[in-house]
C-alpha cells in the first residue's frame, strides 16, 4: 500500500485524518502504535519523532506529522 497512517487508538487527531482519508476514498494501511511514546520506535524511524498521526506516502516520498498538515495534504494532493 502506498499510503500508511501511523495512529493511536482513541486519538482524536488520528481519527480526523482517518476520516478524511476515508471520505476522499483513499486506500491506506493503518499501523497502530503503542500508547507509550518511548515504545514508538517505528514512528521515529519514518518521521524523526514519536508523535501521531504520521502519514507516509511512499509513491511521492512524503512523510509528515501534524494532523493539520496531513489534512491539507490529503485535500490538496490525494483527494
Backbone as JSON Lines, residues from 0, in Angstrom:
{"i":0,"aa":"X","n":[0.85,-1.18,0.0],"ca":[0.0,0.0,0.0],"c":[0.89,1.24,0.0]}
{"i":1,"aa":"X","n":[0.56,2.17,-0.82],"ca":[1.38,3.38,-0.97],"c":[1.15,4.38,0.16]}
{"i":2,"aa":"X","n":[-0.01,4.34,0.8],"ca":[-0.31,5.28,1.89],"c":[-0.39,4.49,3.2]}
{"i":3,"aa":"X","n":[0.32,4.98,4.19],"ca":[0.32,4.34,5.51],"c":[0.09,5.42,6.56]}
{"i":4,"aa":"X","n":[-0.78,5.12,7.5],"ca":[-1.08,6.04,8.59],"c":[-0.67,5.4,9.91]}
{"i":5,"aa":"X","n":[0.22,6.06,10.61],"ca":[0.58,5.63,11.96],"c":[-0.36,6.35,12.91]}
{"i":6,"aa":"X","n":[-1.07,5.56,13.73],"ca":[-2.12,6.13,14.57],"c":[-2.19,5.42,15.91]}
{"i":7,"aa":"X","n":[-2.79,6.09,16.85],"ca":[-3.02,5.57,18.19],"c":[-4.52,5.42,18.38]}
{"i":8,"aa":"X","n":[-4.95,4.28,18.83],"ca":[-6.37,4.03,19.06],"c":[-6.91,5.03,20.06]}
{"i":9,"aa":"X","n":[-7.99,5.7,19.71],"ca":[-8.62,6.68,20.58],"c":[-8.09,8.09,20.44]}
{"i":10,"aa":"X","n":[-7.09,8.3,19.59],"ca":[-6.51,9.63,19.37],"c":[-7.45,10.42,18.46]}
{"i":11,"aa":"X","n":[-8.0,11.55,18.94],"ca":[-8.95,12.3,18.11],"c":[-8.32,12.87,16.84]}
{"i":12,"aa":"X","n":[-7.05,13.25,16.89],"ca":[-6.37,13.79,15.7],"c":[-6.17,12.69,14.67]}
{"i":13,"aa":"X","n":[-5.85,11.49,15.15],"ca":[-5.68,10.35,14.25],"c":[-7.02,10.01,13.58]}
{"i":14,"aa":"X","n":[-8.1,10.09,14.34],"ca":[-9.43,9.81,13.79],"c":[-9.82,10.83,12.73]}
{"i":15,"aa":"X","n":[-9.46,12.1,12.92],"ca":[-9.76,13.12,11.92],"c":[-9.05,12.81,10.61]}
{"i":16,"aa":"X","n":[-7.79,12.42,10.7],"ca":[-7.03,12.08,9.48],"c":[-7.62,10.84,8.83]}
{"i":17,"aa":"X","n":[-7.93,9.84,9.62],"ca":[-8.53,8.61,9.09],"c":[-9.86,8.9,8.4]}
{"i":18,"aa":"X","n":[-10.68,9.73,9.03],"ca":[-11.97,10.12,8.43],"c":[-11.76,10.85,7.1]}
{"i":19,"aa":"X","n":[-10.77,11.74,7.05],"ca":[-10.5,12.48,5.82],"c":[-10.06,11.54,4.7]}
{"i":20,"aa":"X","n":[-9.21,10.58,5.03],"ca":[-8.77,9.6,4.04],"c":[-9.96,8.77,3.55]}
{"i":21,"aa":"X","n":[-10.8,8.33,4.48],"ca":[-11.98,7.54,4.12],"c":[-12.94,8.36,3.25]}
{"i":22,"aa":"X","n":[-13.19,9.61,3.65],"ca":[-14.11,10.47,2.9],"c":[-13.62,10.73,1.48]}
{"i":23,"aa":"X","n":[-12.29,10.76,1.3],"ca":[-11.71,11.0,-0.02],"c":[-11.6,9.71,-0.83]}
{"i":24,"aa":"X","n":[-11.95,8.59,-0.21],"ca":[-11.89,7.31,-0.92],"c":[-10.47,6.81,-1.15]}
{"i":25,"aa":"X","n":[-9.57,7.2,-0.28],"ca":[-8.16,6.82,-0.41],"c":[-7.91,5.52,0.34]}
{"i":26,"aa":"X","n":[-7.31,4.56,-0.34],"ca":[-6.93,3.32,0.31],"c":[-5.64,3.54,1.08]}
{"i":27,"aa":"X","n":[-5.59,3.0,2.28],"ca":[-4.4,3.15,3.12],"c":[-4.36,2.03,4.14]}
{"i":28,"aa":"X","n":[-3.17,1.81,4.67],"ca":[-2.98,0.87,5.77],"c":[-2.76,1.66,7.04]}
{"i":29,"aa":"X","n":[-3.28,1.15,8.14],"ca":[-3.06,1.79,9.43],"c":[-2.09,0.94,10.24]}
{"i":30,"aa":"X","n":[-1.07,1.6,10.75],"ca":[-0.13,0.98,11.69],"c":[-0.48,1.51,13.07]}
{"i":31,"aa":"X","n":[-1.04,0.65,13.9],"ca":[-1.42,1.07,15.25],"c":[-0.18,1.09,16.13]}
{"i":32,"aa":"X","n":[0.0,2.18,16.87],"ca":[1.19,2.34,17.69],"c":[0.85,2.22,19.16]}
{"i":33,"aa":"X","n":[1.89,2.02,19.95],"ca":[1.77,1.88,21.39],"c":[1.46,3.24,22.02]}
{"i":34,"aa":"X","n":[0.74,3.23,23.12],"ca":[0.4,4.47,23.81],"c":[1.62,5.16,24.4]}
{"i":35,"aa":"X","n":[2.64,4.41,24.78],"ca":[3.85,4.99,25.36],"c":[4.74,5.56,24.26]}
{"i":36,"aa":"X","n":[5.07,6.85,24.39],"ca":[5.95,7.48,23.4],"c":[7.25,6.7,23.26]}
{"i":37,"aa":"X","n":[7.79,6.22,24.36],"ca":[9.08,5.54,24.32],"c":[9.04,4.23,23.54]}
{"i":38,"aa":"X","n":[7.85,3.7,23.28],"ca":[7.72,2.45,22.52],"c":[7.35,2.68,21.05]}
{"i":39,"aa":"X","n":[7.4,3.92,20.6],"ca":[7.01,4.23,19.22],"c":[8.23,4.36,18.3]}
{"i":40,"aa":"X","n":[9.1,3.37,18.34],"ca":[10.32,3.43,17.55],"c":[10.04,3.37,16.06]}
{"i":41,"aa":"X","n":[9.02,2.66,15.64],"ca":[8.68,2.59,14.21],"c":[8.29,3.96,13.69]}
{"i":42,"aa":"X","n":[7.56,4.72,14.49],"ca":[7.16,6.07,14.09],"c":[8.4,6.95,13.99]}
{"i":43,"aa":"X","n":[9.29,6.84,14.95],"ca":[10.5,7.65,14.94],"c":[11.36,7.34,13.72]}
{"i":44,"aa":"X","n":[11.44,6.07,13.35],"ca":[12.25,5.69,12.17],"c":[11.74,6.35,10.9]}
{"i":45,"aa":"X","n":[10.44,6.48,10.75],"ca":[9.89,7.02,9.49],"c":[9.7,8.52,9.5]}
{"i":46,"aa":"X","n":[9.59,9.13,10.71],"ca":[9.27,10.56,10.75],"c":[10.23,11.4,11.58]}
{"i":47,"aa":"X","n":[11.13,10.76,12.31],"ca":[12.06,11.51,13.14],"c":[11.51,11.98,14.46]}
{"i":48,"aa":"X","n":[10.28,11.6,14.78],"ca":[9.65,11.96,16.05],"c":[8.67,10.85,16.43]}
{"i":49,"aa":"X","n":[8.13,10.9,17.62],"ca":[7.28,9.8,18.1],"c":[5.8,10.16,18.18]}
{"i":50,"aa":"X","n":[5.41,11.36,17.8],"ca":[4.02,11.77,17.86],"c":[3.2,11.18,16.72]}
{"i":51,"aa":"X","n":[1.9,11.09,16.92],"ca":[0.99,10.63,15.88],"c":[-0.15,11.64,15.76]}
{"i":52,"aa":"X","n":[-0.78,11.72,14.63],"ca":[-0.66,10.85,13.47],"c":[0.55,11.19,12.61]}
{"i":53,"aa":"X","n":[0.98,10.18,11.85],"ca":[2.03,10.34,10.84],"c":[1.52,9.68,9.57]}
{"i":54,"aa":"X","n":[1.62,10.4,8.46],"ca":[1.2,9.87,7.17],"c":[2.44,9.64,6.31]}
{"i":55,"aa":"X","n":[2.52,8.46,5.72],"ca":[3.6,8.12,4.8],"c":[2.97,7.89,3.43]}
{"i":56,"aa":"X","n":[3.45,8.62,2.45],"ca":[3.04,8.44,1.06],"c":[4.26,7.94,0.31]}
{"i":57,"aa":"X","n":[4.37,6.63,0.2],"ca":[5.56,6.02,-0.4],"c":[5.72,6.41,-1.86]}
{"i":58,"aa":"X","n":[4.63,6.54,-2.57],"ca":[4.67,6.87,-4.0],"c":[5.3,8.24,-4.25]}
{"i":59,"aa":"X","n":[5.03,9.19,-3.37],"ca":[5.54,10.55,-3.54],"c":[6.73,10.86,-2.64]}
{"i":60,"aa":"X","n":[7.16,9.88,-1.84],"ca":[8.3,10.09,-0.95],"c":[8.04,11.08,0.16]}
{"i":61,"aa":"X","n":[6.81,11.08,0.68],"ca":[6.4,12.05,1.7],"c":[6.18,11.35,3.03]}
{"i":62,"aa":"X","n":[6.74,11.94,4.09],"ca":[6.46,11.52,5.46],"c":[6.12,12.79,6.22]}
{"i":63,"aa":"X","n":[4.94,12.83,6.83],"ca":[4.57,14.05,7.53],"c":[3.79,13.75,8.8]}
{"i":64,"aa":"X","n":[3.99,14.65,9.76],"ca":[3.27,14.6,11.03],"c":[2.39,15.83,11.11]}
{"i":65,"aa":"X","n":[1.72,15.99,12.23],"ca":[0.81,17.11,12.49],"c":[-0.47,16.96,11.67]}
{"i":66,"aa":"X","n":[-1.55,16.74,12.38],"ca":[-2.82,16.45,11.71],"c":[-3.26,17.56,10.76]}
{"i":67,"aa":"X","n":[-3.05,18.82,11.1],"ca":[-3.47,19.91,10.2],"c":[-2.72,19.83,8.88]}
{"i":68,"aa":"X","n":[-1.43,19.56,8.93],"ca":[-0.64,19.43,7.71],"c":[-1.09,18.22,6.9]}
{"i":69,"aa":"X","n":[-1.37,17.13,7.58],"ca":[-1.81,15.91,6.89],"c":[-3.16,16.16,6.22]}
{"i":70,"aa":"X","n":[-4.1,16.8,6.93],"ca":[-5.42,17.06,6.36],"c":[-5.31,17.94,5.12]}
{"i":71,"aa":"X","n":[-4.45,18.92,5.15],"ca":[-4.24,19.79,3.98],"c":[-3.64,18.98,2.83]}
{"i":72,"aa":"X","n":[-2.7,18.11,3.12],"ca":[-2.07,17.26,2.11],"c":[-3.1,16.32,1.48]}
{"i":73,"aa":"X","n":[-3.94,15.73,2.31],"ca":[-4.98,14.84,1.79],"c":[-5.9,15.61,0.86]}
{"i":74,"aa":"X","n":[-6.31,16.79,1.28],"ca":[-7.24,17.6,0.5],"c":[-6.62,18.08,-0.82]}
{"i":75,"aa":"X","n":[-5.39,18.54,-0.77],"ca":[-4.75,19.15,-1.94],"c":[-4.07,18.13,-2.87]}
{"i":76,"aa":"X","n":[-3.59,17.03,-2.33],"ca":[-2.76,16.13,-3.12],"c":[-3.42,14.79,-3.4]}
{"i":77,"aa":"X","n":[-4.07,14.24,-2.41],"ca":[-4.57,12.87,-2.54],"c":[-6.03,12.77,-2.98]}
{"i":78,"aa":"X","n":[-6.83,13.77,-2.6],"ca":[-8.27,13.7,-2.87],"c":[-8.57,13.94,-4.35]}
